[in-house]
Amino acid sequence: MHLLKIGTVLLLGGLLHPLHAAGPTSEAEAHAEYVFSHRPIWVSADGAWRVSVNPQGELLREAQASKPTVQRIQLGPGVRAVASHGPGLKVWVLGENGCLLQVDFSGPTPKRQTEPGAKCPALDEAGSDDLPSYFSGALAVSADGQLLAHSGSEGDQSVTVLDLRNKKKPMRTLWPALPAVALRFEDDGQRLAVLTQERGEAWEDIPGPSSLQWSRWDLRSGALWNEAQRAGHLGELRQHLHSASAWQQFWLDAQGEVQALDTHSCPVRVHSWPLKNEAAIESLSADPLGRWLAVLAAPTQAKTQRLLWLDARTGRTLHISELPLPRGAQGVAVQAHAQGLLLRRASAVQRSGEQYDHSPWRLQPWQNLPLPPAVAALAPRETSPTAPCREAKEAPLARQPERIAQPGKILWTLELDPRKAWDEARKGPCNRLDWTADYQHPDRTPRRWGLSPQGQLFVDQGDELHQLDPGTGKLLARWPTPRPTGVCSTPSFARAQFLNWQGDTLSLRPFAAQWDPKARQTLEQRPGWRVVTAVWLGDQVLARWVKGKQAEQRLYRADASGRWTQAAQRKGSVQEDGMPWFEGDDGHNSAIGWHELMPGPAAIDNIEREERGVRAGPRWSAGRYDSVRAEQDGRLLLWDGVSGASANVGQLVDLGQGRAVSLAGARLTLYQLREGEQSALRWEQQGRPDGDSPWIDALWWDEPKLLLLARHGGTLVALRPPLP
């Protein structure tokens, strides 16, 4: 198994070593040698000190000058990243499972200390055998040493920012959409740049296509500042094939081209620089001052190895260094620092006996390489404070909503009895084919409450429909539903009608009509057929009919005069368990199966908006990194990066009238666009004043200016936000 992983690692890194050897060195040790040859190191800004980890699990602090000053401490091989500042007297170490350590080199004996709140097991094992874990983890320290940012454990996409002067609690927790692979403090520590990678589906150890996302976060507010995305077949991102300066992000794509993302340009731009005559790349590293990029090519049959020096602004090749290859050795990694470049070589371990596909390597100390004259002559990049990079047709104040922090006022709370309301609809004969008996998903649960066209609030209580007072939540009126007589029934609050089905008949009845036969309207009656399920789709109805082994799915619409007609149909078959089946069905025969008749995201969006009574107005959506967007007629009216302290957007519900609400667990955020003004309102409430259960649905009641909220399990809450 180790042999397979060694070969896979070398292949994915662009290396396929031609040497063959055997001997006492184990395959696991050979694997560790290779992995650690590309472990990131830290170099001080003046180039005088470096900190690195060797394959034996020792953390080394070494002087770059000729004076042989070396300090070391045993940590174990489970180190993922190191970072420091100044002369590197205090070093932070990120280990497996989010373990965060501090190592103090200021005394005669280095000391390790676990950071407060961090779960830090012993680092005596490298962790998972899964290859990406060796290269995961990101860590950064600000230039003044006051702030530290680190990624979470495997599968945790959060980024934690610590104020090292006050470690009692995190200064900020950011929530990028994907796990971070690189971090950098910018603008004198005011902002944090985050690079994340979306990994494609993997087959065995070989990853599928992936993409990179870059974002910049404001650390004072925790809001998303800028964002950009680079899609493509990048393969698995390796730290030695990615590097960054304060101006650019660089990586090598699957086609062997250097990709340069200009993060200080507006809009953010990506450049592709092909590397001619280079079969494979070992490593690349960017000058922290943004002047040049060093690219180490894989060795060929020649006696030298090529090192390319590129202009970081244009991609032009400034110089090519031909590095001599000592017998049985080659360069495997480069590391740039402000004063020059470090090169790491590895020599093959010659063994006898059993033959292996790949040789183990013995790492050599880092070597200093001088800058070629053409590279040293490059002028340093000018620093300039960054600003949000605005999009085309973006309103001037779209990213500056007025934020309201005071809590809202709960007017009333109503407990809905889950034994009455939809228990029969979920498990009984009415919609039994739409639900699994032991699972209830909030997105597929019919809404039990809503507003009529006249602004009346109705709540479905199973055998009765209740009308509530908006100010108190008290009962104003009640009407029976058809369910006590065995008729299946689903209400449409926007139309104030019941959709009823029993046997061969599908019909409608207004809420207030009770059992008046004249108020009943038959959609369709089909002798010999039976309705097995029916659902509202905005102003439409979808029904599934069964006759013997035949099944049909029919969609009904009403014309301007109110007359209902069949709009579409689809034929299917009945399975052995009695369930109707249609080609391309989602396997659940659920209420969401209507997409087969009305394909496309626009149709889905329109139905969802109509179900909430939203006929026009801006379109609300969640962008990358869970940003909130409101757009109308191609114009961006609101772009909210969302405070990182409050997790993410969660479920975004369009409320109509230029309002939307974000339901993220127990937190909610209400957005309101104000007519005649460019700015918007953003009201946020942390936590649940009436409990810890998450919100699952919301509706805006315009006339009393109430936000109706529901949680799964049956609580309805009327809350008045502090909006004008």
Number of C-alpha atoms within 10 A of each C-alpha: 8 14 15 10 17 22 17 17 21 17 13 17 20 18 19 16 16 9 14 17 17 19 16 11 14 12 20 14 16 20 22 20 19 20 17 21 23 20 21 21 15 23 28 19 18 13 20 16 20 21 24 21 26 19 21 15 20 17 24 18 24 19 18 20 11 6 8 9 11 13 16 16 18 16 21 19 23 23 29 24 24 26 26 26 20 16 18 23 16 19 21 25 25 24 27 27 20 21 23 25 22 18 20 18 19 11 8 8 10 17 13 17 12 16 17 12 12 12 13 17 15 12 17 14 14 17 15 12 11 9 16 16 17 21 21 22 27 27 26 25 24 20 16 11 16 14 19 24 26 28 26 24 19 15 9 14 17 20 23 19 22 20 16 15 9 11 12 12 11 17 19 20 21 27 24 25 17 19 25 26 21 23 25 21 22 19 13 11 19 15 21 24 19 24 23 22 22 19 19 16 11 12 8 7 14 16 17 14 17 19 19 19 20 23 20 23 25 22 22 12 16 21 21 27 23 22 22 19 18 16 12 12 15 23 22 25 26 21 22 23 22 20 24 24 21 20 21 22 19 23 26 25 19 17 12 18 18 23 20 23 22 21 24 19 13 14 16 17 15 17 15 15 15 14 18 8 7 15 13 19 25 21 27 27 26 29 21 20 21 22 21 26 26 24 24 25 24 21 22 13 6 9 13 15 20 20 22 19 24 21 19 23 16 11 19 12 16 16 17 16 13 12 15 14 16 13 9 12 17 22 26 23 25 27 25 27 20 16 20 18 20 20 17 18 20 21 19 19 19 16 15 10 9 10 12 14 16 21 24 30 23 17 21 14 11 17 14 18 13 12 14 14 10 11 19 14 10 14 10 11 12 8 12 8 9 16 10 15 16 18 12 10 12 16 17 13 15 19 23 15 19 14 12 16 12 11 15 16 13 16 14 14 17 14 11 18 14 15 11 14 19 21 13 17 21 21 17 14 14 23 22 18 20 22 20 13 12 7 9 13 10 13 10 12 15 17 18 21 21 26 21 17 12 9 15 16 20 24 23 24 20 25 16 17 21 19 21 17 13 20 11 11 17 13 13 12 11 17 16 18 24 21 17 11 8 11 14 26 24 26 27 25 25 19 17 18 19 21 22 25 27 17 16 17 16 22 16 18 24 18 22 14 14 14 15 10 9 8 14 17 16 15 20 15 16 13 10 10 18 20 23 24 24 26 23 21 21 18 14 15 21 23 20 23 21 22 17 11 13 15 24 20 24 19 22 19 18 15 8 6 6 8 10 17 13 15 14 13 14 14 15 18 18 17 12 8 6 13 17 25 21 18 11 8 16 13 10 15 20 19 21 17 18 21 14 15 16 14 10 10 10 10 13 16 12 15 20 16 19 17 20 20 22 18 12 13 15 23 20 23 19 18 14 17 19 21 20 22 21 24 18 13 10 10 14 21 24 28 25 22 25 24 23 23 17 22 17 24 26 17 19 21 22 26 23 22 17 19 21 27 27 23 22 20 21 17 20 24 20 22 26 22 21 14 9 6 8 16 20 22 19 21 21 22 18 14 16 14 12 10 9 12 15 17 23 19 20 26 22 25 19 12 8 11 16 20 21 20 19 25 19 16 14 14 17 23 21 25 19 17 20 13 13 7
